[in-house]
Amino acid sequence: MEDDTIMINDNTISYTPMVIHPYLIVLYPHSEFAQILLEKGTVVLGRGQDADIRFEDELVSRRHCSLSFDGKNVTVEDLGSTNGTFVDGNFVHKQILDSDNRLQIGRMVLKVAFKDPSEEAFSRELYEAATKDSLTGILNRQAFMDRSAGELVYARRSNAFVHVAMIDIDDFKHVNDTWGHQCGDLILREVARLLNDEKRDSDLLARYGGEEFLLLMSGISPEDAKKRAEKLRMAIERHIFSWMDARIPLTISLGLTSREGANLTQINDLITESDKLLYTSKGRGKNQVTAG
């Protein structure tokens, strides 16, 4: 017996169009995470008491920049700030922002996200899920890029060193081919845990992709950065990795780039340089640090 189709009267079911609201989201520093609803009109971002949205950052001017929402677009405008307003690393006077842009003022890294009010439950837990690598639990690549932007801004202003290390597990394909991908996943999680345990709290560690990791260090000299990179290398070399009663010898190779203050370019340039130095380590026999 076929099911009967339920009939309704001719009254049209009303549909309320979804209203999208822009939110200003603080991506970095992590401890300052917030999502702030932007109403129609203009708000001022700054450090002063008269700013509509205040940030306690000494590199942010009292009235740093404004955000204007006209019902469709959000536009940022610099208000003559001392250290400038940047979008995706480029100085701007006035620009419309989309959800892919990263806004930098002082050390703060922000973005504008357009969301339905039902998404207002976008909370710290969801934010954490969006910034962590699902396998290893450390930062993912995009979160690393977001947070490193704030570190670079601060280092340029204070003429400090920033060090970026590209880290690669040696002969990882052999691990997968010999013991399988489940073993490979275990190795990745364990290497991430060891690196995370050895790094300083202020360092940024992320899974870059595959068996590659990125580490950003600041506030130390190039000599000390290399010592810390060597410490990471030795921690992996000395650790006993095992799978199904089989011991798996494992090492890592590192490429370390150090730049200071005005010599700092964009994070992508530092990653490219550290990647080249990593391949030098590989070519010299692996299980070593090459600094430049």
Order of alpha helices (4+ residues) and beta strands (2+ residues): beta-beta-beta-beta-beta-beta-beta-beta-beta-beta-beta-alpha-alpha-beta-alpha-alpha-beta-beta-alpha-beta-beta-beta-alpha-beta
